[in-house]
Amino acid sequence: MSFFTKIIAFFMAVLTFVFPWMNKEEHPDPNSYIIEDKCLTVCLTSNPSTGYNWTYDIYGESVKSESENFYSDNSNEDICGAPGVAEYKFVAVKEGEFEIVFQYLRAWEDMIPERRVTISGTVDKNGNITVDNFEC
């Protein structure tokens, strides 16, 4: 093997090990919440491949749903069924109190939810969100 080939092989090996960490997005911890820029982000452990999914109901009119995402914990994209984190974003829309109740269940089963998470709080007149209670 020539010197040039050895150099190329070395850099390819280094990139193989370093690149996955350089490109990995950081996601919030599961079973937590973050308040940032008048937005409440709730992150919950999830594994949709089991048939279980999070549903939620919003009580009060001070927040509304903005987006939902799922991030797999599995760094190997060839494996299906890996658990991960379901991320739900809510934005402040007006002053008042709110409660969001999440249920982890299979939609086709008529049973008690596997898990239940409740988050309640207030939105002030400036649209700032405060969480008073987070039961996980």
Long-range contacts (C-beta under 8 A, 24 or more apart in sequence): 20-75, 24-75, 25-71, 27-71, 27-85, 27-87, 28-85, 28-87, 30-85, 31-117, 31-136, 33-119, 33-131, 33-134, 35-129, 35-130, 35-131, 38-91, 38-92, 38-127, 38-128, 38-129, 39-66, 39-89, 39-90, 39-91, 39-92, 39-129, 40-89, 40-90, 40-91, 40-92, 40-119, 40-121, 40-129, 40-131, 41-87, 41-88, 41-89, 41-90, 42-87, 42-88, 42-90, 42-100, 42-102, 42-117, 42-119, 43-85, 43-86, 43-87, 43-88, 44-85, 44-86, 44-88, 44-102, 44-104, 44-117, 44-136, 45-83, 45-84, 45-85, 45-86, 46-70, 46-83, 46-84, 46-85, 46-86, 46-104, 47-81, 47-82, 47-83, 47-84, 49-80, 49-81, 49-82, 50-81, 51-106, 51-108, 52-104, 52-105, 52-106, 52-114, 53-86, 53-104, 53-105, 53-106, 53-107, 54-86, 54-88, 54-102, 54-103, 54-104, 55-102, 55-103, 55-105, 55-107, 56-88, 56-100, 56-101, 56-102, 56-103, 57-100, 57-101, 58-90, 58-98, 58-99, 58-100, 59-98, 59-99, 59-100, 59-101, 60-96, 60-97, 60-98, 60-99, 61-93, 61-94, 61-96, 61-98, 62-92, 62-93, 62-94, 62-95, 62-96, 62-97, 62-98, 62-122, 62-123, 63-90, 63-91, 63-92, 63-93, 63-98, 63-100, 63-123, 63-129, 64-90, 64-91, 64-93, 65-89, 65-90, 66-90, 66-91, 92-123, 92-127, 92-128, 92-129, 93-123, 94-123, 95-123, 95-124, 95-125, 96-122, 96-123, 97-121, 97-122, 97-123, 98-122, 98-123
